[in-house]
Amino acid sequence: MIPRRLFTVLALPALLGACGKSTPGADGGTPGEIRFSVLSTESAQNMQAYWAPILADMQRKTGLKITPYFSSNYTLLIEAMRFRKTDAGWFSNRSGLEAVRRANAEVFARTFDPTGVDGYRSVLIVPAKSSITLDKVLRCDRTLTLGMGDVLSTSGTLAPMTYLFGPKGVDLAKCFKLVRSGANHETNLFAVANGQLDVATNNTTAMLLNREKGRHEADEVRVIWESPMLPEDPIIWRKDLDPAVKEKLRQFFLTYGQGDTPDAVRERSYLNKVKIGGFKPADNNHLLPVREMEATAQWLEAKQGGDAAKIAAAKQNLDAITAERMTLEARTRAPAAAQ
């Protein structure tokens, strides 16, 4: 098992301070070492415990030294890969898209849900005993407090802006008494359950995970809105990794938890703790639905601004991405979210 001392939560100043310093190995790290990042959708301590046996198996099966990094800060994980301080990682879709754009990264696998449902949904939650409805939220009378996720969170920010607030023309700053942004899903859940926030974003996977852990907070909130189905999360690596290392990682992810052997059953038990059923092959096309969501949000924002040129440019960009998605779906005969 990987020693506990390897589990380190990165601090942004320390990370950026290290950027530009030379490190051994052709890929910027120690030869034979993979620095794997994990997005902490709840406390880093919990995520370390969940991922420890998975990463230990990764080290044993690939023969590579696996050094993990955990953070709930989406930008930090992108910048870590951009500055070659990490080599691969589990990202959300929106942060994964930014890693592809800014960190010379690419998608090589994606998760799938253990229930067999391919995708998850963004939700809005309110206290279970409150009388708050979606109509009340959209009344925008500045009487409610709102908790949003990280700006690069797919379900915590992008989905509710694309599918709910944007189409309704809601300006969050003018709609709510207070808007608190940047929290992870667990923090938002606890804040609503404990009466610190009136409404907050979350997602169906995080809600299920907390309920299965026996957290009473999951029963003290109720859902008042759900988004359309969102794609599962991507697994990403740097494009410039050694091809032999890439193949070791690819084989690990695509075979982990598969089959009926005792080892596979054990591996699935580890994955189930983070609500992952296993991994399927993927490429950057997996991010097409998120690109379309992003373009939709930009178009809606342009419409609110009223600048005809910006509206036309945003619509042209959206139409091009939509056409790309439809072409992909026609070729693969599968929803883009399942790519």
HUKADA-V336168 format. One record per run of one state. SS is the DSSP state (A for helix, B for strand, O for the rest). FROM is the first residue (numbers start at 1). TO is the last residue. If there is no record, write none. Layout:
[[SS:FROM:TO] [SS:FROM:TO]]
This chain:
[[O:1:3] [A:4:6] [O:7:7] [B:8:9] [O:10:11] [A:12:18] [O:19:32] [B:33:39] [O:40:43] [A:44:62] [O:63:64] [B:65:71] [O:72:73] [A:74:82] [O:83:87] [B:88:90] [O:91:92] [A:93:102] [O:103:104] [B:105:112] [O:113:119] [B:120:120] [O:121:121] [B:122:127] [O:128:133] [A:134:138] [O:139:144] [B:145:149] [O:150:153] [A:154:165] [O:166:171] [A:172:175] [O:176:177] [B:178:183] [O:184:184] [A:185:193] [O:194:198] [B:199:203] [A:204:212] [O:213:215] [A:216:219] [O:220:220] [B:221:226] [O:227:229] [B:230:230] [O:231:233] [B:234:238] [O:239:242] [A:243:255] [O:256:261] [A:262:272] [O:273:277] [B:278:281] [O:282:283] [A:284:305] [O:306:307] [A:308:332] [O:333:335] [A:336:338] [O:339:339]]
